[in-house]
């Protein structure tokens, strides 16, 4: 969720800044309208787009002893995150209140439409209301004062202005941004988007009036005379929205085709940069060439080394073939079970540090679950280490049926600092570190060792 919010918010800010710097002042209102809507959609979608660039890294040699260490260290104690619960509860409460407000305003408009006289007017409906109000539009409905309508006191320019909101379906834009504001109420950037969209709607409506009547001074005076009228519903398009110097100057402004094209071309590197920044991801692909089979290592194990390594260790064997359980010290096991149980001795570990690129790849939380000095950590914890501070690292792939909800990653890796390596790993090939070893002999003659300290 945090990743989505960061990416979408940065994209929203960048695209809005481009709009204010390069597009708003130009007379390309129709293009600007769709640019603003596209910016909202693009910012919501871009966090979900991922293009993986595969980069191969060598997989460390993994032997059964290594896998035991991984299993033994992957012990997680979940704690209830009361802060997260509190924040989500607050978010849900505020969102619910804003959603109720949003629906309530739509109901008020709907009620106003039903309780007053409707009149068909071109491709819209006029709703005559008794209260003093400026003409304003919601969907295909224009609300006007009944007395002014009957006395023919509403100028033709105002009808044209509101009809433009109807024909160009400006209300849909307002509803869309209001829904986003309701869901993402904590993000102030949507307030600026709504202001930009509404002002753009007024530019479009003003442009239609100026083109139709070709009397800019009269229309400007008309707007200024209506500037202090009563405000309308915040979901409606209304005549006196931001009657500022910007809007008045825009009526007389022109933009050449060459300048318009140049402004639009600026968007190509901006969108490409955002797409490359947030959508391309380098994924480490583990090579299989570095793997060493378990069979080779087991055959190479010397009996005298096994006796020394497991001396004094309690061994519990669950023989599923003979339906038998043996619980005794290693020394008291029969030679048959010493061979059948496939006891192995790990080889000595030599220090090896990851490369800078490998360390960067391991930060991918979707691909790797990581442990540092035997404790599960977030992948971002690797930012606290230089490659030279890691004395040894090892890992293994995890088959799909062995992955859990907590650890869905296809790879698990352990990283060890120099202090931990010296104390726990340097001489771990000489003596089994646990007090008990449990082994299951399956019917297919495979063994599954589980170490219990």
Helices and strands as residue ranges (DSSP letters): H 2-18, I 19-23, H 29-45, G 46-48, E 51-58, H 64-73, H 82-115, E 117-121, E 124-129, E 136-138, E 141-145, H 146-150, H 156-167, H 170-183, H 189-213, H 216-225, E 237-238, H 245-250, H 257-279, E 280-287, H 294-300, H 303-309, E 314-319, E 324-329, G 330-332, H 335-340, H 356-361, E 368-372, E 375-377, G 379-384, G 387-389, E 390-397, G 400-402, E 411-417, H 418-420, I 421-425, E 436-441, E 447-452
